[in-house]
Amino acid sequence: MSAVAALNVTASIAPMLARQSYAEFVKLFRVPAFSVTSIVLPSMFYAFIGLGQASEPLYPGSSVTFGAYFLASMALYGVANVMVLGFGISLANERGQKQDLLMKSTPLPAPVFFTAKAASALAIALISIIVLGLFAAVVAGVQLSASQWLTLGWRAMLCSIPFIGLGFALGYLAGPNSAPAVTNLIYLPTAFASGLFFPLRLLPHFLQQIAPYLPLYRAAQLVWDSVGARTEGGSITTDWFYMGAYAVAFFLIALWAYRRDQGRKFN
């Protein structure tokens, strides 16, 4: 393909992607069970668990408050929650409603369709971080520098990418009726085991041994580091390596699940 032809293809796809992303965002945002839960739930957990001890040190002698630590935890929980629970379940429901068959009959390319879905989910995740940050700053009095706020935001958003793959995989592996149970069974225990709700030192020893191999734990180390609350002595490079490996693995599983589903329906 020549450079001119490639530019023409890009020019034709870009508006299509923008319109489809907007349509997917509006569709998600208009479903209160998804949008309200995804946006409000992290702040609700923060109010229940973090608000009462927000000004206390994370541990005796620490300069980092529990409020800052829990803000980072809930920021990560919020974005991953959108991808795994909300996004994965909605994808399974769409399959149950045969919406994927309807989209197959349109000229919309599959990569554009899935990219638009991911972009709309990322937009919801960003809104959840902003709402949580405002709540923590105004109500809990969490004080971070501008660079810490920025680092927390972009790291949480970047760490959501592997969970997009996981959400896709679960959306195509689980049926519409079983998807809520399957995703909750996978996501919620790993969130607790990774130390997102309570510091890992308070959890049973066997969970402390398992945690370093969980994707949420590695992502948590990155967001905790952004507010000065890192809980282990490993390097940031190692954490990013783990997240990249998880992203590749989850997207490969999602691709296999998608092709298996399409093969069953159209072959």
Order of alpha helices (4+ residues) and beta strands (2+ residues): alpha-alpha-alpha-alpha-alpha-alpha-alpha-alpha-alpha-alpha-alpha-alpha
